[in-house]
Amino acid sequence: MNAAHEVRKENFRISTDPSLLDLDTIHGYLSRNSYWALKSPREVAERSIRNSLCFGLYFEATQIGFGRVITDSATFAYLADVFILE
């Protein structure tokens, strides 16, 4: 996989670094607030993250958003599991 990318503006950051992802925040939102992954097990979220290109949105050090791309890295990409916390 390619090196992580990052964009910053003021106190916000978007990063593809998987080590920054807060799995509690991601699974918590998806399993409790999304209609498409309601009550899904944490293991499913972890596996989907491992096998996708993920983007975390952070305010200072806190994750406030997420999105993942399912892709063949050549011609196809599907954007999934996008959310931004209030």
N, C-alpha and C positions, 0 to 999 in steps of 0.2 A: 504494500500500500504506500501511497505517496506521503510525504511529510505533511504535517499539520499546517493549516493556513489560519491566519487571524487578521481581523480588521477591528480597529478601535476608533471610537469617537466619544470624546469626553469620558464619562464613567461607564460607557457601554462597550462590550466586546462580543464579537461573534468569532467562534473558533471551531475548527474541526478536530481539535486535540481530544481523543477519547478519554484521556486521563482526567480531564476537567469535568466530565459529565457526572451529574449528581443522580445516580440511579434511583434514590428514594424519591426525588422530585419528579423524575420522568415517569416511573412506574406509578407513583401516587396519582399524578394527573391522569394518566391513561386509564388506569383501572377504576378510578372513582368519578372522573369528570367527562371522559370522552364517550360518545355513543358507540364507537367502533371497537373499543377494546375494554369495555366495561367488565369489571371483575376478572380480567385476564391475570394469570399467574405472573409473578415477577420473573420467573425463568424464561417466559416467552419474550418479555421486554428485553432481558439481557441478551438472548440469542439474536433477536432482531437488530439490536444495536451492534453486536459483534459483526454481523454480516451486512452492514449498510454503511454508507458515508453519512456521518451524523454531524449536525451543526448545533452547538449550544449557544444560547444568547445569555449574556451575563451582565448584571448591573453590579459594578464593583466586584466582589467575590461571590455573589449569589447568582445561581442559575435561575433565570426568569423565563426562558423560552427554549424550545427544542424543535428540531425537524430532522428527518432522515431521508436520504435518497437511496433508492434501490436502483442499481445501475450495472451495466456490463462494461462501463468505463470507455465505451467506444461510440455507441449510437443510441443508447436507450437510457432513460432515467425516469423514475417515478417518485414524486415527492409524497411523503407519508408522515403521519403522526405529528403534524405541526400544531404547536400551541404556544401562546404567550400568556403568562400569568398576569392577573390584574395587579 
